[in-house]
Amino acid sequence: MTPLYEGRRPGAYIVSEAAGATGGMRSREAGILTGAAKLVDGTILGQVSVGAAVAAAKGGNTGNATVGAVVTGPGAKTGVYSVDFTAATKFDVTDPDGFKIKSGATGAAYADDLGFTITVGATPMVAGDGFNITVAAGTKKFKAYDPAAVDGSQNARAVLFGNVDATLADKPIVVSVRDTEINGAEITWPVGISAPNKAIAIAALAARSIIVR
C-alpha cells in the first residue's frame, strides 16, 4: 500500500485565534505580499510603512548648500522633517511630529531617522536657512521581516497564513495581525537572525497581541 503524506497545512503555526462577532476570523486580515519572494506558511512579516525621502531648500535661504541623497533609517516617519541651520555649518533636525532629534554639521554624514550629507556651497548658510525633507508614505504592503531594512519591514507586524509565491509579482495574502497565539516552532525567521533581533521582533508582535508560545 502506497503511504500518503500530508503536507504542511495553512495556519499550522496557529495555537489559538479570535473569532469575529459575525463569523470569520477577527485575528486575520487580507493584504498584499511584495518583495519578489516565495514565502512559506508562518513566515514573520514586516510592512512597508515609509517610501522615498526627498529634500528641498526652504524659500528665502541666503546660503546655497546642497543635500545629497537621503535614505530612511529604522525610525523614519512619514511626513516633513525640518532641517534648520543655527550657524553656517551647524543645523538642527525636527521630525514630522515636532520633536527635535539629532543635530548635525555640514560635510559630515548625518544618521538618525534619516541619513544624508549637506555640502557647503559658494555662499555660506546662515541661521534660519534650511531644508525640508519629505518622507513619502509607504505602500503598506507586507514583505518578509528583515531587521536590516529601513522601509518599515524591519518591524515585525504579522504572520503569513499559507504558502505564497510572489517572486514574479505581488500577490494577495491572508495574514495574522492580532489576537493570535502562535507556535514558536512553526514560524519562519530570516536566515541567521540574531537572538537580540528575534527578541525585539517577538516583543513587537506581542505589542500587537500576537503571542509566540
C-alpha positions in Angstrom: 0.0 0.0 0.0 1.4 3.4 -1.0 1.8 5.7 2.0 0.2 9.1 1.9 2.0 12.1 3.4 0.1 15.2 4.5 1.9 18.5 3.6 2.1 21.5 5.9 -1.4 22.8 6.2 -2.1 26.6 6.1 -2.1 28.1 9.5 -0.1 25.3 11.1 1.6 27.9 13.3 -1.7 29.0 15.0 -2.3 27.8 18.5 -5.4 30.0 19.0 -7.0 33.0 17.5 -10.1 35.2 17.9 -13.3 34.6 16.0 -15.3 37.6 14.7 -18.7 38.6 16.0 -20.4 37.7 12.8 -18.2 34.8 11.8 -14.8 34.7 10.1 -11.6 35.4 11.9 -11.0 38.7 13.7 -7.4 37.8 14.0 -6.8 37.8 10.3 -6.8 40.4 7.5 -6.2 40.4 3.8 -3.1 42.1 2.4 -0.6 42.2 -0.4 2.8 40.5 -0.4 5.7 42.2 -2.2 9.5 41.7 -2.2 9.8 39.2 -5.0 10.0 36.3 -2.7 8.5 32.8 -2.2 7.4 32.5 1.4 6.1 29.7 3.5 3.2 29.5 6.0 4.2 31.0 9.3 6.8 33.5 7.9 7.2 36.6 10.1 6.3 39.7 8.1 7.1 43.4 8.2 5.2 46.1 6.4 6.4 48.8 4.0 5.4 51.9 6.1 7.7 54.6 4.5 8.6 55.5 1.0 11.3 57.6 -0.6 12.7 60.8 1.0 13.2 64.0 -1.0 15.0 67.2 0.2 14.2 70.7 -1.0 15.7 74.0 0.1 13.5 76.3 2.1 12.4 79.5 0.4 14.5 82.6 1.3 17.7 80.8 2.0 20.8 83.0 2.0 23.3 80.2 1.5 23.4 77.6 -1.3 24.4 74.4 0.4 23.1 71.2 -1.1 21.7 68.0 0.3 22.9 64.7 -1.2 20.8 61.6 -1.5 18.5 61.0 1.5 17.9 57.5 2.9 15.4 56.5 5.5 16.6 54.9 8.8 14.7 52.4 11.0 12.9 55.2 12.9 11.8 57.2 9.9 8.3 58.7 9.9 6.0 59.7 7.1 5.8 63.5 6.7 8.1 66.5 6.6 11.4 66.8 8.5 12.7 70.3 9.0 16.5 70.9 8.8 17.2 74.4 10.4 20.7 76.0 10.4 21.8 77.6 13.6 25.1 78.7 12.2 27.0 78.5 8.9 27.9 74.8 9.4 25.6 73.6 12.2 21.9 72.5 12.0 19.1 71.0 14.0 16.6 68.4 12.7 12.9 68.3 13.7 10.8 65.3 12.9 7.2 65.4 11.4 5.7 65.3 14.9 7.6 68.4 16.0 10.3 66.6 18.1 13.9 67.8 17.8 16.2 64.8 17.1 19.9 64.7 16.5 21.8 67.8 15.4 24.4 67.8 12.6 27.1 69.6 10.7 27.9 70.2 7.1 30.3 67.9 5.5 29.6 65.1 7.9 27.3 62.2 7.3 24.1 62.6 9.3 22.4 59.5 10.6 19.3 59.2 12.7 15.7 58.8 11.4 17.2 59.9 8.1 20.7 59.7 6.6 22.2 62.4 4.4 25.1 64.8 3.9 24.9 68.5 3.4 27.6 70.0 1.3 28.5 73.7 1.7 28.2 76.0 -1.4 29.9 79.1 -2.5 27.6 81.2 -0.3 27.6 80.2 3.4 24.4 79.3 5.1 23.1 81.5 7.9 20.9 80.9 10.9 17.4 80.5 9.7 18.3 78.8 6.4 17.3 75.2 6.0 15.7 72.4 4.1 12.5 70.4 4.2 12.9 66.6 3.7 9.6 64.9 2.8 9.2 61.2 3.5 6.5 59.7 1.4 4.0 57.2 2.8 4.8 53.5 2.2 2.7 51.1 0.2 1.6 49.2 3.3 2.4 46.0 1.5 3.8 43.1 3.5 7.2 41.6 2.9 9.5 39.2 4.8 10.6 40.7 8.1 14.2 42.0 7.7 15.8 43.6 10.8 18.3 45.4 8.4 15.6 47.0 6.3 14.8 50.7 6.5 11.3 50.8 4.8 9.3 49.7 7.8 9.7 46.0 7.2 12.4 45.9 9.9 9.5 45.9 12.4 7.6 42.6 12.8 3.9 43.2 12.1 2.2 40.0 11.1 2.5 36.3 10.2 1.8 34.8 6.8 -1.1 32.4 6.5 -0.4 29.8 3.8 2.4 29.5 1.3 2.7 32.3 -1.3 4.9 32.7 -4.3 5.4 36.4 -5.1 8.7 36.0 -7.0 7.3 37.4 -10.2 4.6 39.7 -9.0 2.9 41.0 -5.8 0.2 38.6 -4.6 -2.8 38.9 -2.3 -2.4 37.2 1.0 -4.0 36.5 4.4 -2.1 37.4 7.5 -2.5 37.0 11.2 -2.3 40.6 12.6 -3.9 40.5 16.1 -5.2 38.3 19.0 -3.3 35.2 18.0 -1.2 32.7 19.9 1.5 31.2 17.6 3.7 28.1 17.9 7.4 29.3 18.0 8.5 26.0 16.5 6.2 26.5 13.4 7.2 30.0 12.4 9.9 31.1 9.9 12.5 33.7 10.7 15.1 35.3 8.4 18.2 33.1 8.0 20.8 33.9 10.5 18.7 36.3 12.6 20.4 37.2 15.9 19.0 36.4 19.3 18.6 40.2 20.1 16.7 40.9 16.9 14.5 37.9 17.4 13.7 39.1 20.9 12.8 42.6 19.5 10.6 41.1 16.9 8.8 38.8 19.4 8.2 41.9 21.6 6.9 43.8 18.6 4.4 41.0 17.8 3.3 40.8 21.4 2.5 44.5 21.3 0.1 43.6 18.6 -1.3 40.8 20.6 0.5 38.1 18.6 2.0 35.9 21.3 4.8 33.4 20.5 4.5 30.3 22.6 
